[in-house]
Amino acid sequence: MLDVRRLHLLRELDRRGTIAAVAEALTFTASAVSQQLSVLEREAGVPLLERSGRRVVLTPAGRTLVTHADAVLERLELAVSELAGAREGIGGPLRIGTFPSGGPAIVPATLAELAQRHPALEPMVQEIDSTRVSDGLRAGELDVALVHDYDFVPASPDTTVDQVPLLEEPMYLATGTAIDTDSARGTATRGDTLAELLGPWATTPWITARDGTTGHAMAVRACQAAGFQPRIRHQVNDFRTVLALAAIGQGAGFVPEMATARTPENVVLTRLPLFRRSKVAFRAGGGTHPAIAAFVAAARTAVGARGRTSSGSTKTSASSLKRE
């Protein structure tokens, strides 16, 4: 009989690439991981791993077993969810991951909604880049997470994680000077292309998210699609800082609509034909868990309420730039 815990280790090795990375993520020693994988090979009766330089790679049989491990672990997650549903009330710790801009914009209202509906829940929030969420969920560090992807940087397929949509919002170009009347209004006119909207800023310094993030990749690829390579001066993940730097003429940057409610007076926002999509992610099979379902419902309520109360302020912020 194959051991489920060892199947989990094999799956993590397939995702993370090295025994050391698996050991660090799951708080084991590297030797313990190696020993458990050796036992799994004996249980399977066929080689599952082979050395490739300093790395260990899965054999075809090992990759086949990982596919079955995904299905087994998803089924176990479903079982845990059903058992949780049989208990009365929703309570206990709920470990929540969020991308930085989701913190002030979504998380507080979501937690307030959760506290009102399910006071026995104990939410625990940590900031995490969307690219690390899958690892955190599989390792059990997170139960649920807010994630996002952008045009030009779609989310990579991951059979170990399920996602449900939460919000789609347009991206804006933030600059310190208006290009024309349409830019000053903060909206793109029908037929505007990225080349037309970004091209005038091809030689301007740019403000992007840190290298290695989806926001950085989106900014670089959007500029490349407009026909130029951005000259990056600043790398910051906080959109408030992006707006503040744009306001003092330090460059152009991208911000999602969610971040524009408190735009500085002398920043021009130009709506772009680009979008960011926010979602709620959880381990595959975990969507019916009462606590996770409660979080999804609360997040959707919070986003809906925010849309009703802030859409006007975003338009006001943008239209006030006509005074430039």
ABEGO torsion letter per residue (X at the ends): XBBAAAAAAAAAAAAAGBAAAAAAAAGBBAAAAAAAAAAAAAAAGBBABBBBEABBBBBAAAAAAAAAAAAAAAAAAAAAAAAAAABBEBBEBBBBBBBAAAAAAAAAAAAAAAAAABAABBBBBBBBBAAAAAAAAAAGABABBBBBBBBGBBBBBBAABBBBBABBBBBBBBBABBABAAAAAGBBBBGBBAAAAAAAAAABBBBBBBBGBAAAAAAAAAAAAAGBBBBBABBBABAAAAAAAAAAGAEBBBBBAAAAABBBAABBBBBBBBBBBBBBBBBBGAAABAAAAAAAAAAAAAAAAAAAAAAAAAAAAAAAAAAX
